[in-house]
């Protein structure tokens, strides 16, 4: 590995994934029998859950999983919370910010049982501190822990600059997602600091208060006219459901698209690039942390993966007439 590649990767990382390489348990589990893990997903099964379960298959084949999907319906999370209290599983797994907050509460308004007597491990939560799940990543302070999955925004900005510069960034987001609101604020702070034009628009809400793709083309065109040359796709569940349409419209407008999470790079639409965590590895790391909690470890820090993957889709680069610079070849993965 060249020094240049190594420096880029280090600038794009947080804490280590090294514990997964050791394939060992800190100490025996404290459960009376095979552990029962209640798994809550937000929008169906992802590679995170596959990684989570595969970890347990490798280490302890006798784990029982109780799987529930909210289907992006917050009312179902209330039902799951009541079921958890009745069933008393050994541990709760939550994918994403809405399930984690709904099930465990916030650090200043915690659930009486989940995240207290029943440990909780979350995965794919963008900003656990901003969502008030924990007050500290190093010392969560409650009977919970988890894995974040989004690279620091400064590292993502560095990747965009490495592709050939950046004059303006547009963000299309769902204003009902706390993750996206925080990211828009952070982009505006960076824009003010670095003299980057930052514009943002949210999806139209229907009569029921839910986001819709209405006027999406018009909204993206206005963002382009306001000075954007990049369209940033935040870690937003609704953005993921509209990823194909957003990417197609953006490419037609000549906007380069940047994905913050792996799922947005995997849509059929022409997303250009992203600096992402591999979801399967996020699930593996979350399972390791669950194993620690079930082994009686009181304080398990909230962490992210050590290494993020910089991925460029060459079919989109060709469609935009914006091939990546040669220097990017040293540290990017290229897909066709």
N, C-alpha and C positions, 0 to 999 in steps of 0.2 A: 504494500500500500504506500503510495506517495505521501510526502508530508502534507501537500496541499489537500489531498483527499482526507487525510486524517484530521486536519484542522477543521475542515468543513463539517465533518461528522461530529466532532467534539462540540463545535459551536451549535449543533442542532440537537443536542442530547441533554438529558437530565440525569437521573440516577440509574444504577446498573441493573441489568437483567441477570447478572451472574448467579444469583441463587438458583435459577432454573437449571443451570448446568450441573449442579451438584446432585440432583435427583435423590435427595434424602429428606427425611422428616426431622424437624428440630427435636421432638420428643414424641412418645406415643400419644395417640389421640385420647381425649378425655371422655369421649362418648361411651355410653354403656354397651352399645353394639355397633353395627355398621352405621356410619353417619347418614342422616337424612338431610338433604339440602333442598330447600324450596327456592326454585329459580323463577324470577320474574323478568320477562322481556317486555320491551315497549312497542316494537313493530316487527315481531316475528323473530325467528331464529337467524342468527348471523354467524360468521366465522368465529366470533368471540366465544359463543356457547360451545361450538365444536372444540375449540382449543381448551376450554374449561373442562369439558367432559373427558376429552382425550387424556388430559393430565391425570385425572383420577383413574382412568382405565389402566394407565401405566403403573400408577403407584398403589391404588387400592380398588380392586375390581368390585368390591362389595358395597359401593356407595349407592344409596337410593336417591333418585331425583324426582322431585315433584315440580312439574313445569307448568307455568301459567303465562299467557301472553295478554297484555292489556289492549293491544290493537290501537294504541294511541288514544285510549279512552280513560281519562283520569278517574271516572267513577268506578271502573273495574279495579283500580289500585286500592280503593277503599275496601272493596269486597275481599281482595287478596289479603289486606292487612288483618281483617277480622278472621280469615281462615288461618293465617299464620298463628295468631293468638290461640285459636282452638287446637290446631294440629301440633303446635310446639316442636317444629323441626329443630335440628341441631344448629343450622346456619341458614341465613337468607342470602341469596345472590340477587343483585339488581343491576340490570343493564340500563344505563343512561341516567340523566339527571332527574326527570320526572318521577320514575319509580323510586330512586334512592331517597329523594326528598319526601315523597308521599309516605313511604314505608317507615323511614327512620325519623322523620321530622328534621328540624334544624338544630344546631348545637344550642341555640338559645330557647328552643321550644321542642325538646326531644320527645319521641314516642316513649311511652312508659315501659314497653317490653322490647320491641324491635330496636336493635342497636344498644340495648342495655343488657337484659338477661339473655336474649337471643342475639348472637353476633350477626352482623351484616357485612358483606363484602360487595362493593360496587365495581363496575367496570364501565369504560367508555363514558365517563363523566368529564366534561371539558374543564370545568373550573369549580372544584369542590369547595374552595374558600368563598368564591363569589356566590355560589349557591347556598352558602352557610351550612353545608353538610358537616364541615369541620372548620375549626378556627386555626388549625395548624396542620400542615402536611406531615411534619416530623412527629408530632404528638397529637393524634386525632382527638384524644380526650374522652372518647366514648368507646363502646364495644363494637367498633367498626373500623374498616379500612378499605382500601380500594386501589384501582389503577386508572390513571388518566391516560388519554390516548392522542392528544393533540400537541404537536410540536410548538414550542414557544413562538409567538408571532414574530419576534425579531429574527428567528431562524428562517421562518417562511419568507419574510421580506428579503433576507439575504439570498435565498434561492431564486426569487423572482428577479432580483437585480442581476444575479449570475446569468440569467437567460438572455439578458440584453438590455437592461435598464428598465426604469419604471417612472412614468410621469404622473399617472393618475390611477387610483384604485376605486372601483365601484363594488359595493356589497349589496347583494339581494338577499333579504332575510325575512324570517317570520317574527314579528314583534311579540308574539306570545311565548317565544323561546328565550329564557333568561340568558342562555349561553350566547345567543346571537347579539342581544343587547349589549352585553359586556364587550364582545369582540368589536362591534361597531364603535363603541367608545374608545377602545384601545387603538383602532385604526385611525380615528380622528386625532388622537394624541400624537401618534407617529407622524401623521400627515402634517400637523402643525409644526412639529419638530424638524422634519426633514424636507419641508417644502414640497410635499406630495399632495396633489388634489385628491381628496377623499370624498366620495359621494355615496349615498345609501338610499335604498327605498325598500319598503316592506310589501309583502303580498296583501292584496285586497282581502278584507274580511267580509264574509257573507252575512246574511241576516241572523244566523245562529252564532256569529262571532268566530267562525272557523276560517282559516286561510284558503284562498282559491287562486288559481292561475289567471284570473281575469286581468286583462290589460297587461299581461306579462311582456309582450313584445314592445308595447309603447313605453313601459317603465324602463326596460333595458336600453331602448333607443335614447331615452332622455339621459340616462346615466352616461352613455357613450358621448353624447353631445356635450355634456358637462365637463368633459376632459379626461375620461377614463381610457386607458389602454389595456388595463387588466380588470377582469371580473373575478372577485374573490368569493369562493363558495364556502360558507362557514359550516361548522359541525352542527347542522340544524336538521332535525328529522324531516320537516316538511320540504326543505331544500332537496334532500335526498330523493323524495318521492317525485320531484319535478326536475331532477337532474338532467334527464334526456332533453326535455324541451328547452331548459335554460341554456344548455351547452350548444344546442343547434342554433338558437337565436343569436347567442353571443358570437359564435363563429361567423355567422352570416354578417354580423355587424363589424367583424374584424377585431373583436375583443379576444385577448388571450385569457383563458380560464385557468384558475388555480384552485385545486382541491385541498381542503384541510384534512380530509379523512379518506381512508381507503375506499369506502363504499361509493364515494363520488367519482373516483377514478375508474370504477368498474361499471359505470352506467354505459349504455350504448351510445349516448350522445358524445360529441367530440370535445371532451375535456382535454386540455393541453398537458397539464402537469400538476404535481402535488408533492408535498413533503409529508409523509404519513407514517403512522404506526401500522404494522401488519396486525389485523384484527385477531388472527389465530394466536399470535404471540401474546397479545393483550389478555386473551382468555387463559392462556397457560400461566401467565404471571398472576392473574387474579386467583386461579386455583391454588397456586403456591401460597398465596396470602391466606386463602381460606383454610388451608392445611395448618398454617401457623396458628390461626385463631382457634381451630379445633384441637390444637395441641396445648392450648392454655396460655399462649403468649399474650400478655396483656397489651403491650404497645406495639402495633405493627404499622409503620409509616405508610402513608399514601405516596405512591411513586408512579413514575412513567417508565417506558422502556429506555434502554441506554441508546439505542440506535434507531433512527428514522430512515425511511427509504425515500430517496428523491427519484420520482418516476416521471418519465416524459413519454407521451404517446405520439409517435412519429407520424401517424396518419393525420392527426390534427395539425401538427406542425406544418406538414406539407399543404394541407387545405388552407392554412393561414398564410402560407408563403413566408413562414418565420421559423426556419430551421435553427436548432440550438447551436450556440457557439461551440467551437472545438474544445474549449476548456471544460465544458460541462461533461464531456465524455469521460473524464477522469473519475467522476463520482456519481453519475446518474445511471439508473436502469432505464432501458429503452423498450417500449412496447409498440407493436404495430397493430 
